[in-house]
């Protein structure tokens, strides 16, 4: 049986949930590893998208051990994926009673579930509990989701600042402060984020600057009119918009050509 169990785990780790399930179905209920097999089995079922079947096993295991937090985490997920949101939120309340407030990993998992099922106020509460102690990246990312859902521009900007402080040069995460600054209307901060990402190559930097430029044109509902055709770098174009946004400069001269910024009808 131990050999088959190792074989099962190999299939499971490789994402071959159907094959792993076939092996698990061979294990009898009187086997000493049966409970562990059931846990693997419901995880296989979740991997295959059979959430109703997984729930049957999860509920059985919870009946035997109602304080096993991992089971409750997975129960919430299954209920969410079968679109039983009401019961998912009820199960989430059980999770809240069981989480260890000294265990950041527990809180991270709980906050992710809160955001998953739409309990964003609760997610925010527990994000702030962790952030009062430590600028945890995972929690900052979850709080960023909440700030975007609430359209709280100040919170978005604050999350962006914190992520910039703690993420060093992780480009995949540093693009999130770029987006937070962009959609919170902190355009100059957004431009500075691009400059701070050392690992950003020139081409990608130019793409992000063009995104910033086009977003500003859209948000401010403006267009730039020039007296005659002129080649401007993306930086020069952005600085014209910065002058308009922050200093109220609506017209002037750039590269010896007159320009004016007009509001679209």
N, C-alpha and C positions, 0 to 999 in steps of 0.2 A: 504493500500500500504506500509506503514512504516513497518508493521509486515512482509510482504513478502520481503521487502528490507533487513530486518535483517536476515531473513531466507536465502536469497541469499548470503549475506556476510558470513554467517556461512558455507555454502557449498563451497564458493570461498576460504575461509581461510583453509578449509579442503582439498583443491585440487580437489574437485568434480566439475570441470569446466562445465561439461555437464549439471548437475542438476542446477547449478547456471545460466547457459545460458537459460535453459527452463523458469526459473522464470523471467529473464530479458526480454525475448521475450514477456511477458505479459504487459510490461509497454508501454503505448501509447506515441506518440510523443508530446502530449500536457501536459504530466505530468510534474510537476515542477522539478522532479528529473531526467528528461530524459537525460540530458547531463551527469550527473554522472553515470547513467545507461549505457550510451554508452561507457564510459571509462571502467567500469567494464566488459562490453561485449567484448570489444576488448582485454582486458587482459585475459578473459576466452578463447577467440579464440587463442591467443598466447599460452596459457597453453595447448591447444589441438593441437597445431602445425598447425593451420589454418592461416598462416601468410598473405596470399593474402586477405582473408576476413577481417582480423584485419586491414590491410593497408587501405581498403576502408573506414572504420570508422575513422581511424587516420587522413586520408587526409580530411575527412569531418570536423573533429574537428579543424584541423589546419586551414582550410578555415575560420572558425569562430574566431579562436584565434591563429594567426600566431606566437605569441611570447611566447607560452606555451612550455617551454623547455622540460618538461617531454614527450610531444607528439613527439618531434623531436628525443629524445633519443630512444623511442620505434619504431619510423619509421626507424631509422638506423638499429636496431636489426632485424626488419621484412624483410627489404631489404636484409640484409646479409643472413638470413636464407632461403630466396627464391633464393639465389645465384645471386642476382642482385647487384654485387659488385660496378659497376660503379655508379649507382644511390645511393647506400649506402654512397659512398664517397662524392657525391654531397650533400646529406642530412647532412653529417658530417660537411661540411663547414657551413651550416646554424647553426648547434649546436655551432660551434666555435664562430660565431658572437653573439650568445645569452648568452654564459656562463658568469657568474659573477666571475671575477678574485679574488674577495674577498671571494668567497664561495668555500672552499676546497672540499666540497662534490660534487659540480658541476664539479670541475676540475677532481676529481677522476673518476666520471662517464664518463666524456669526454675521459680521458686517456684510460680507459678500452675499450671504443668504438673504439678508434684509434688503439689499439692493436688488437682488434677483426677483423677489416677490413684491417689490414696490413699497416696502416699509422704510422709506428714506429718512424720515424723522428719527426713527430708532437707530438707523445706521449712523446718522450724524452724531447722535448722543454718544455712541460707543467709539466712534472715530475720535471725538474730543477727549474721551477718557484716556485713550492711548496716547494721543498727541500732547496731553498735559505732562506726560512723562518722557516720551521719546518721539522723535520725528521719523516714525516708521514709514518706509517707502510704500509698502502695500496699503497701509491705512491712508496715506496721502492720496494714493491713486483712487481708493474708494471714495474718499471725501471729494475728490475732483468730480467723480460721477454725480454725487449728490449736488454739488454746486452747479453743475451744468443742468441737471433736472430742475432745480429750483430757479435757474437763471439768475443766480446771485453773483453778480459781477465782482463784487468785492471779495467774496469767498473764492471765486475762481482765480482771481489775481493772487490772493494770499497762498493758495495751494500751489500755484505756479512758482512763487518765490521760494517756498519751502522745498519743492522738488529740485529747484536749481541749486539750493544749498547742499542737499544730501546726495544727489545723484552723480556728482563729479562729471564724468564724461561718457555716460551710458547713453548713446545717441537715441536708442529706441524709447527710453524714458524721457529724455530731454525734449523730444518732440511734443510731449504732452504739455509742458509749460508753454511752449510756442503756441499750441492750440488754445490753451486757457487764456493767455494774454491776448491772443487774437480775438477771441469771441467775447472777452470782457471789455474790449475797446481800449486796452492798454497797448496802443500801437507802437510807441517808442520802446516800451519794455520788450515787446514782441521782436522788434528789430534787433535789440541788444541780445536777446536769447540766441538769435542766429549767429551773432558775432562771437558768442561765448562757447559755442560747440566746436571745440578744437578738431574733433574727428570728422567734421562735416567737410566734404569735398566742395570745390568751387561750383560744380554743376548743381549739386543738391542745394547749396546755399542760394544760388540764383533762383531756383524753383520756389524755395520758401519765400524769398523776397517778392517774387511775382504774385504768390498767393496773398501776401500781406497787402501789396499794392492794390490788387483787384478787390480784396475785402474792404479796404478803406474807400475805394470808389463807390462800392455798393452801399456800405453803411452810411457814408456821408451824402450819398445821392448826388454825386458831382461828376464832372468831366473836365479834362484840361483841353483848352483850345489854344493853339499856337498860331502865330502870324504866318509862318511858313514851315515847311517840313524841316524837322531837325532830329538828329539822332541823340537820344538821351540814354544814359545807362539806367539800369533799374534803381540804383542808389539815388541818382539825381532826380528821378521821377518821384521816388518815395519822399525825398527831402522837400520837394515842392508841396506834397500833401501834408507833411509835418508842419511846414510854415503856415499852411492854410488852417490846419486843425488847432495848433497850439498858439499861433501868433496872429491868426485872423488875416493873413496876407492873401488876398484874392487875385492879385495880378502883379506883374513885374517883368523882369528880363532874365532869360537864361541862355547862355551861350550867344549873346547878342541878338536874341530873338525875343519879341514880346509874347507874353502868354497871359491868359486869364482863366480862372477857375470858375466854372458856371454850375449852378444848380440845375439838375435835370427837371424837366416838366413832369 
